[in-house]
Amino acid sequence: HRALGIPLSFMSLSGVIALAGVLVNNAIVIVERANTYLAEGDTLVEALSRAGARRFRAILLTSATTVFGLGPIIFNQSLMGQIVIPMAVTLAGGLAVGTVFTLVYVPTFFAILNDARRVVHRVLHGNWPTPEDVEPGKNRIKSVADAPNAEVAAT
């Protein structure tokens, strides 16, 4: 906002709410993919690196199209444009920076949380588990067909 000389307003705060939704969605996509790879038997580091590589293009393209799509709104000079410009600036600028943070920090925080889970396991049980053993996503069921009593679930 400061770089473009646009004051913060209620519409800017609305942009922050929209931005939070998009960034949380991007984070969920990476975590879900990492959990899928963990369930398939990958190590934690492999799962996180594969998840980041696999979802990189989708997250980057979604963010880039949103940022470039907001460009005409940001540079609009009409009265209606003046009303929504603060929201568009917040969303575009936050998304440009937040995408990089999402791709770098979400896997990093995932690994840090895994270390914390390992420490808690050590305190409670007295032994060091592998990073994969403390991840809840490792034991998830991939489909209804893989579930116990799949015949019952299908009826």
Residue frames as a rotation matrix with the C-alpha (Angstrom) as fourth column:
HIS 1
0.574 0.819 0.000 0.00
0.819 -0.574 0.000 0.00
0.000 0.000 -1.000 0.00
ARG 2
0.456 -0.469 -0.756 2.79
0.170 -0.788 0.591 2.37
-0.874 -0.398 -0.280 0.89
ALA 3
-0.583 -0.747 0.320 4.62
0.429 0.051 0.902 1.73
-0.690 0.663 0.291 -2.40
LEU 4
-0.469 0.491 0.734 1.51
0.813 -0.085 0.576 2.67
0.346 0.867 -0.359 -4.39
GLY 5
-0.976 0.044 0.215 0.42
-0.115 -0.938 -0.328 5.45
0.187 -0.344 0.920 -2.05
ILE 6
-0.124 0.975 -0.185 -2.87
-0.116 0.171 0.978 3.77
0.985 0.143 0.092 -1.20
PRO 7
-0.474 -0.033 0.880 -4.16
-0.853 -0.231 -0.468 4.22
0.219 -0.972 0.082 2.36
LEU 8
-0.956 0.192 -0.224 -5.36
0.245 0.940 -0.240 1.24
0.165 -0.284 -0.945 4.36
SER 9
-0.471 0.870 0.147 -9.13
-0.852 -0.492 0.180 0.96
0.228 -0.040 0.973 4.45
PHE 10
0.087 0.626 0.775 -11.95
-0.652 0.624 -0.430 -1.43
-0.753 -0.468 0.463 5.19
MET 11
0.884 0.220 -0.411 -11.57
-0.466 0.474 -0.747 -2.81
0.030 0.853 0.522 1.67
SER 12
-0.085 -0.977 -0.197 -7.90
-0.775 0.189 -0.603 -3.52
0.626 0.102 -0.773 2.43
LEU 13
-0.533 -0.058 0.844 -8.97
-0.745 0.505 -0.436 -5.58
-0.401 -0.861 -0.312 5.42
SER 14
0.624 0.764 0.164 -11.44
-0.525 0.566 -0.636 -7.43
-0.578 0.311 0.754 3.20
GLY 15
0.565 -0.522 -0.639 -8.50
-0.611 0.256 -0.749 -8.23
0.554 0.814 -0.175 0.94
VAL 16
-0.500 -0.748 0.437 -6.59
-0.846 0.313 -0.432 -9.62
0.186 -0.585 -0.789 3.92
ILE 17
0.010 0.595 0.804 -9.47
-0.604 0.644 -0.469 -12.01
-0.797 -0.481 0.366 4.65
ALA 18
0.909 0.304 -0.284 -9.56
-0.399 0.444 -0.802 -13.18
-0.117 0.843 0.525 1.03
LEU 19
0.162 -0.947 -0.278 -5.77
-0.770 0.055 -0.636 -13.49
0.617 0.317 -0.720 1.03
ALA 20
-0.425 -0.287 0.858 -5.83
-0.841 0.475 -0.258 -15.63
-0.334 -0.832 -0.444 4.15
GLY 21
0.523 0.716 0.463 -8.32
-0.440 0.692 -0.573 -17.98
-0.730 0.096 0.676 2.50
VAL 22
0.838 -0.252 -0.483 -6.20
-0.427 0.246 -0.870 -18.43
0.339 0.936 0.099 -0.61
LEU 23
-0.150 -0.985 0.083 -2.96
-0.822 0.078 -0.564 -18.97
0.550 -0.153 -0.821 1.32
VAL 24
-0.219 0.154 0.963 -4.58
-0.753 0.602 -0.267 -21.45
-0.621 -0.784 -0.016 3.70
ASN 25
0.841 0.539 0.045 -5.94
-0.360 0.619 -0.698 -23.34
-0.404 0.571 0.714 0.70
ASN 26
0.490 -0.744 -0.454 -2.44
-0.580 0.111 -0.807 -23.48
0.651 0.659 -0.377 -0.81
ALA 27
-0.439 -0.658 0.611 -1.05
-0.893 0.244 -0.379 -24.78
0.101 -0.712 -0.695 2.47
ILE 28
0.238 0.619 0.748 -3.76
-0.608 0.696 -0.382 -27.44
-0.757 -0.364 0.542 2.68
VAL 29
0.887 0.072 -0.456 -2.89
-0.441 0.424 -0.791 -28.62
0.137 0.903 0.408 -0.82
ILE 30
-0.027 -0.980 -0.198 0.76
-0.687 0.162 -0.708 -29.14
0.726 0.117 -0.678 0.12
VAL 31
-0.493 -0.144 0.858 0.00
-0.831 0.371 -0.415 -30.82
-0.259 -0.917 -0.303 3.47
GLU 32
0.560 0.768 0.312 -2.59
-0.589 0.634 -0.502 -33.12
-0.583 0.097 0.806 1.89
ARG 33
0.732 -0.350 -0.584 -0.14
-0.443 0.406 -0.799 -34.21
0.517 0.844 0.142 -0.79
ALA 34
-0.366 -0.900 0.238 2.62
-0.771 0.150 -0.619 -34.78
0.521 -0.410 -0.749 1.80
ASN 35
-0.179 0.386 0.905 0.24
-0.782 0.503 -0.369 -36.92
-0.597 -0.773 0.212 3.87
THR 36
0.851 0.475 -0.221 -0.62
-0.499 0.605 -0.620 -38.93
-0.161 0.638 0.753 0.76
TYR 37
0.306 -0.825 -0.475 3.05
-0.492 0.290 -0.821 -39.61
0.815 0.485 -0.317 0.10
LEU 38
-0.522 -0.442 0.730 3.58
-0.851 0.209 -0.482 -40.56
0.061 -0.873 -0.485 3.76
ALA 39
0.316 0.738 0.597 0.67
-0.683 0.613 -0.396 -43.00
-0.658 -0.283 0.698 3.52
GLU 40
0.881 -0.031 -0.472 2.34
-0.387 0.525 -0.758 -44.51
0.272 0.850 0.451 0.44
GLY 41
0.825 -0.541 -0.164 5.48
0.552 0.709 0.439 -45.20
-0.122 -0.453 0.883 2.48
ASP 42
0.317 -0.737 0.596 7.79
0.294 -0.522 -0.801 -42.27
0.902 0.429 0.051 1.68
THR 43
-0.358 -0.479 -0.802 10.06
0.933 -0.137 -0.334 -40.85
0.050 -0.867 0.496 4.36
LEU 44
0.425 0.547 -0.722 9.15
0.640 -0.745 -0.188 -37.47
-0.640 -0.382 -0.666 5.79
VAL 45
-0.268 -0.612 -0.744 11.81
-0.153 -0.736 0.660 -35.62
-0.951 0.290 0.104 3.80
GLU 46
-0.931 -0.037 0.364 10.86
0.329 0.350 0.877 -37.41
-0.159 0.936 -0.314 0.57
ALA 47
-0.080 0.993 0.084 7.16
0.993 0.087 -0.079 -36.74
-0.086 0.077 -0.993 1.15
LEU 48
0.390 0.212 -0.896 7.70
0.361 -0.931 -0.063 -33.03
-0.847 -0.299 -0.439 1.79
SER 49
-0.549 -0.652 -0.522 10.02
-0.255 -0.465 0.848 -32.53
-0.796 0.599 0.089 -1.17
ARG 50
-0.843 0.301 0.445 7.77
0.537 0.498 0.681 -34.52
-0.017 0.814 -0.581 -3.51
ALA 51
0.161 0.958 -0.238 4.69
0.928 -0.229 -0.294 -32.62
-0.336 -0.174 -0.926 -2.28
GLY 52
0.149 -0.183 -0.972 6.36
0.017 -0.982 0.188 -29.28
-0.989 -0.044 -0.143 -2.86
ALA 53
-0.835 -0.520 -0.178 7.57
-0.188 -0.034 0.982 -30.30
-0.517 0.853 -0.069 -6.31
ARG 54
-0.668 0.626 0.402 4.25
0.743 0.593 0.309 -31.85
-0.045 0.506 -0.862 -7.29
ARG 55
0.360 0.905 -0.224 2.07
0.904 -0.398 -0.156 -28.92
-0.230 -0.146 -0.962 -6.21
PHE 56
-0.439 -0.643 -0.628 4.56
0.461 -0.761 0.456 -26.15
-0.771 -0.089 0.631 -7.11
ARG 57
-0.945 0.037 0.325 3.18
0.295 -0.336 0.894 -25.55
0.143 0.941 0.307 -10.58
ALA 58
-0.074 0.997 0.019 -0.47
0.810 0.050 0.584 -25.57
0.581 0.059 -0.812 -9.51
ILE 59
0.354 0.174 -0.919 0.12
0.819 -0.532 0.215 -23.15
-0.451 -0.829 -0.331 -6.64
LEU 60
-0.591 -0.675 -0.442 2.38
0.358 -0.710 0.606 -20.88
-0.723 0.200 0.661 -8.68
LEU 61
-0.838 0.310 0.450 0.01
0.415 -0.175 0.893 -20.73
0.355 0.935 0.018 -11.67
THR 62
0.195 0.949 -0.249 -3.03
0.913 -0.083 0.400 -20.10
0.359 -0.305 -0.882 -9.49
SER 63
0.214 -0.190 -0.958 -1.24
0.663 -0.692 0.286 -17.29
-0.718 -0.696 -0.022 -7.68
ALA 64
-0.798 -0.597 -0.084 0.23
0.326 -0.543 0.774 -15.78
-0.508 0.590 0.628 -10.86
THR 65
-0.558 0.651 0.515 -3.11
0.626 -0.079 0.776 -15.73
0.546 0.755 -0.363 -12.68
THR 66
0.439 0.717 -0.542 -4.76
0.898 -0.324 0.299 -14.10
0.039 -0.618 -0.786 -9.68
VAL 67
-0.090 -0.561 -0.823 -2.04
0.502 -0.739 0.449 -11.44
-0.860 -0.373 0.348 -9.37
PHE 68
-0.947 -0.302 0.112 -2.06
0.236 -0.413 0.879 -10.66
-0.219 0.859 0.463 -13.09
GLY 69
-0.300 0.921 0.247 -5.87
0.804 0.105 0.585 -10.80
0.513 0.375 -0.772 -13.19
LEU 70
0.427 0.433 -0.794 -6.01
0.833 -0.530 0.159 -8.13
-0.352 -0.729 -0.587 -10.50
GLY 71
-0.611 -0.791 -0.036 -3.72
0.691 -0.556 0.462 -5.84
-0.386 0.258 0.886 -12.51
PRO 72
-0.541 0.440 0.717 -6.51
0.473 -0.546 0.692 -4.15
0.696 0.713 0.087 -14.50
ILE 73
0.584 0.760 -0.285 -8.42
0.657 -0.237 0.716 -3.48
0.477 -0.605 -0.637 -11.30
ILE 74
0.164 -0.612 -0.774 -5.35
0.848 -0.314 0.428 -1.99
-0.505 -0.726 0.467 -9.60
PHE 75
-0.807 -0.585 -0.075 -4.69
0.446 -0.688 0.573 0.40
-0.387 0.429 0.816 -12.48
ASN 76
-0.105 0.871 0.481 -8.36
0.910 -0.110 0.399 1.26
0.400 0.480 -0.781 -13.11
GLN 77
-0.952 -0.302 0.055 -9.12
0.269 -0.907 -0.323 4.98
0.147 -0.293 0.945 -12.79
SER 78
-0.236 0.942 0.237 -12.92
0.073 -0.226 0.971 4.83
0.969 0.246 -0.015 -12.64
LEU 79
-0.099 0.298 0.949 -14.91
-0.892 -0.450 0.048 5.60
0.441 -0.842 0.311 -9.51
MET 80
0.894 0.448 0.022 -15.80
-0.419 0.817 0.395 1.96
0.159 -0.363 0.918 -8.97
GLY 81
0.435 -0.822 -0.367 -12.15
0.366 0.534 -0.762 1.04
0.822 0.197 0.534 -9.45
GLN 82
-0.321 -0.567 0.759 -11.13
-0.423 -0.630 -0.651 3.48
0.847 -0.530 -0.038 -6.74
ILE 83
0.435 0.576 0.692 -13.37
-0.884 0.125 0.451 1.65
0.173 -0.808 0.563 -4.29
VAL 84
0.993 0.043 0.108 -11.93
-0.062 0.982 0.179 -1.84
-0.098 -0.185 0.978 -4.87
ILE 85
0.469 -0.882 -0.056 -8.30
-0.272 -0.084 -0.959 -0.90
0.840 0.465 -0.279 -5.57
PRO 86
-0.058 -0.548 0.834 -7.22
-0.987 -0.096 -0.131 -1.25
0.152 -0.831 -0.536 -1.90
MET 87
0.558 0.313 0.768 -8.61
-0.488 0.873 -0.002 -4.78
-0.671 -0.374 0.640 -1.77
ALA 88
0.981 -0.189 -0.042 -6.97
0.061 0.508 -0.859 -5.73
0.184 0.840 0.510 -5.08
VAL 89
0.260 -0.936 0.236 -3.60
-0.616 -0.349 -0.706 -4.31
0.743 0.038 -0.668 -3.98
THR 90
0.048 -0.185 0.982 -3.76
-0.951 0.291 0.102 -6.22
-0.304 -0.939 -0.162 -0.70
LEU 91
0.765 0.338 0.548 -4.69
-0.209 0.935 -0.286 -9.44
-0.609 0.104 0.786 -2.43
ALA 92
0.895 -0.439 -0.079 -2.16
0.011 0.199 -0.980 -9.16
0.446 0.876 0.183 -5.27
GLY 93
0.131 -0.907 0.399 0.77
-0.732 -0.360 -0.578 -8.05
0.668 -0.217 -0.712 -3.13
GLY 94
0.093 -0.029 0.995 0.03
-0.903 0.418 0.096 -10.49
-0.419 -0.908 0.013 -0.34
LEU 95
0.897 0.291 0.333 -0.41
-0.132 0.895 -0.427 -13.35
-0.422 0.339 0.841 -2.76
ALA 96
0.678 -0.716 -0.164 2.85
-0.260 -0.025 -0.965 -12.59
0.687 0.698 -0.204 -4.56
VAL 97
-0.259 -0.793 0.552 4.77
-0.849 -0.086 -0.522 -12.71
0.461 -0.603 -0.651 -1.27
GLY 98
0.127 0.423 0.897 2.62
-0.873 0.477 -0.102 -15.33
-0.471 -0.771 0.430 0.43
THR 99
0.918 0.185 -0.352 3.05
-0.358 0.770 -0.528 -17.87
0.173 0.611 0.773 -2.35
VAL 100
0.048 -0.975 -0.218 6.79
-0.350 0.187 -0.918 -17.97
0.936 0.121 -0.332 -1.79
PHE 101
-0.463 -0.181 0.868 6.25
-0.883 0.003 -0.470 -18.25
0.083 -0.983 -0.161 1.94
THR 102
0.563 0.751 0.346 3.72
-0.755 0.637 -0.154 -21.04
-0.336 -0.174 0.926 1.42
LEU 103
0.818 -0.252 -0.518 6.06
-0.207 0.709 -0.674 -23.05
0.537 0.658 0.528 -0.78
VAL 104
-0.221 -0.975 -0.021 9.01
-0.216 0.070 -0.974 -22.63
0.951 -0.210 -0.227 1.61
TYR 105
-0.644 -0.135 0.753 7.60
-0.718 -0.235 -0.655 -22.29
0.266 -0.962 0.055 5.11
VAL 106
0.477 0.864 0.160 4.72
-0.872 0.442 0.210 -24.77
0.110 -0.240 0.964 5.09
PRO 107
0.626 -0.295 -0.722 7.05
0.083 0.945 -0.315 -27.77
0.775 0.138 0.616 4.55
THR 108
-0.490 -0.846 0.211 9.48
-0.094 -0.190 -0.977 -26.25
0.866 -0.499 0.014 7.07
PHE 109
-0.353 0.440 0.826 6.79
-0.928 -0.281 -0.246 -25.87
0.123 -0.853 0.507 9.73
PHE 110
0.721 0.558 -0.410 5.53
-0.542 0.824 0.168 -29.37
0.432 0.101 0.896 8.90
ALA 111
0.159 -0.767 -0.621 9.02
0.253 0.640 -0.725 -30.71
0.954 -0.042 0.297 9.69
ILE 112
-0.703 -0.391 0.594 9.29
-0.401 -0.471 -0.785 -28.61
0.587 -0.791 0.175 12.87
LEU 113
0.178 0.854 0.489 5.90
-0.977 0.093 0.194 -29.89
0.120 -0.513 0.850 14.05
ASN 114
0.689 -0.007 -0.725 7.10
-0.131 0.982 -0.134 -33.41
0.713 0.187 0.676 13.33
ASP 115
-0.419 -0.897 -0.143 10.16
0.105 0.109 -0.988 -32.82
0.902 -0.429 0.049 15.54
ALA 116
-0.514 0.312 0.799 7.88
-0.822 -0.446 -0.354 -31.55
0.246 -0.839 0.486 18.32
ARG 117
0.627 0.768 -0.130 5.73
-0.717 0.635 0.287 -34.68
0.303 -0.087 0.949 18.00
ARG 118
0.304 -0.608 -0.733 8.85
0.156 0.791 -0.591 -36.82
0.940 0.065 0.336 18.27
VAL 119
-0.713 -0.566 0.413 9.94
-0.265 -0.328 -0.907 -35.00
0.649 -0.756 0.084 21.46
VAL 120
-0.037 0.791 0.611 6.49
-0.996 -0.080 0.043 -35.48
0.082 -0.607 0.790 23.01
HIS 121
0.746 0.272 -0.608 6.61
-0.327 0.945 0.020 -39.17
0.579 0.184 0.794 22.07
ARG 122
-0.201 -0.916 -0.348 10.07
0.128 0.328 -0.936 -39.44
0.971 -0.232 0.051 23.66
VAL 123
-0.679 -0.023 0.734 8.83
-0.650 -0.446 -0.615 -37.85
0.341 -0.895 0.288 26.89
LEU 124
0.251 0.909 0.333 5.71
-0.968 0.238 0.081 -40.02
-0.005 -0.342 0.940 27.07
HIS 125
0.951 0.235 -0.201 7.13
-0.268 0.951 -0.156 -43.36
0.154 0.203 0.967 25.88
GLY 126
0.572 -0.778 0.260 10.88
-0.289 0.106 0.952 -43.13
-0.768 -0.620 -0.164 26.51
ASN 127
-0.144 -0.658 0.739 12.09
0.647 0.502 0.573 -43.89
-0.749 0.561 0.353 22.98
TRP 128
-0.425 -0.084 -0.902 12.75
-0.474 -0.828 0.300 -41.92
-0.771 0.555 0.312 19.82
PRO 129
0.403 0.593 0.697 10.34
0.382 0.583 -0.717 -42.81
-0.832 0.555 0.008 17.03
THR 130
-0.609 -0.495 0.620 11.13
0.766 -0.163 0.622 -42.31
-0.207 0.854 0.478 13.37
PRO 131
-0.877 0.280 -0.390 9.75
-0.290 -0.956 -0.033 -39.10
-0.382 0.084 0.920 11.87
GLU 132
-0.639 0.648 -0.414 7.18
-0.399 0.181 0.899 -41.11
0.658 0.740 0.143 9.92
ASP 133
-0.603 0.382 -0.701 5.85
0.620 0.776 -0.111 -42.97
0.502 -0.502 -0.705 12.98
VAL 134
-0.625 0.345 -0.701 4.47
0.534 -0.467 -0.705 -39.83
-0.570 -0.814 0.108 14.65
GLU 135
-0.901 0.296 -0.317 2.67
-0.429 -0.714 0.553 -38.47
-0.062 0.634 0.771 11.59
PRO 136
-0.238 0.898 0.370 -1.11
-0.242 0.314 -0.918 -38.92
-0.941 -0.308 0.143 11.69
GLY 137
0.375 0.414 -0.829 -1.26
-0.859 -0.182 -0.479 -38.85
-0.349 0.892 0.287 7.88
LYS 138
-0.639 -0.724 -0.258 0.88
-0.769 0.598 0.227 -41.97
-0.010 0.344 -0.939 7.58
ASN 139
-0.915 0.261 0.309 -1.87
0.142 0.923 -0.358 -44.33
-0.378 -0.284 -0.881 8.69
ARG 140
-0.232 0.896 -0.378 -4.78
-0.653 -0.432 -0.622 -42.81
-0.721 0.102 0.686 6.84
ILE 141
-0.097 0.329 0.939 -6.91
0.499 0.833 -0.240 -44.96
-0.861 0.445 -0.245 4.60
LYS 142
-0.896 -0.389 -0.212 -6.50
0.021 -0.515 0.857 -44.07
-0.443 0.764 0.470 0.94
SER 143
-0.613 0.742 -0.272 -9.97
-0.583 -0.193 0.789 -45.08
0.533 0.642 0.551 -0.19
VAL 144
0.171 0.784 0.596 -13.15
-0.968 0.247 -0.047 -46.73
-0.185 -0.569 0.801 0.99
ALA 145
0.729 0.092 -0.678 -12.11
-0.388 0.872 -0.298 -49.91
0.564 0.480 0.672 -0.82
ASP 146
-0.277 -0.921 -0.272 -9.00
-0.101 0.310 -0.945 -50.17
0.956 -0.235 -0.178 1.38
ALA 147
-0.241 0.241 0.940 -11.04
-0.927 -0.343 -0.150 -49.83
0.286 -0.908 0.306 4.57
PRO 148
-0.991 0.012 0.132 -11.73
-0.043 0.914 -0.404 -52.80
-0.126 -0.407 -0.905 6.80
ASN 149
-0.320 0.923 0.213 -15.16
0.556 0.365 -0.747 -54.24
-0.767 -0.120 -0.630 6.10
ALA 150
-0.878 -0.079 -0.473 -15.23
-0.289 -0.699 0.654 -52.55
-0.382 0.710 0.591 2.66
GLU 151
-0.758 0.652 0.002 -18.18
0.431 0.499 0.751 -54.74
0.489 0.570 -0.660 1.70
VAL 152
-0.079 0.736 -0.672 -20.22
0.969 -0.103 -0.227 -53.31
-0.236 -0.669 -0.705 4.57
ALA 153
-0.401 -0.141 -0.905 -19.19
0.160 -0.984 0.082 -49.73
-0.902 -0.112 0.417 3.69
ALA 154
-0.994 -0.016 -0.107 -20.18
-0.103 -0.172 0.980 -50.26
-0.034 0.985 0.170 0.05
THR 155
-0.505 0.862 -0.040 -23.73
0.726 0.449 0.521 -51.31
0.467 0.234 -0.853 0.91
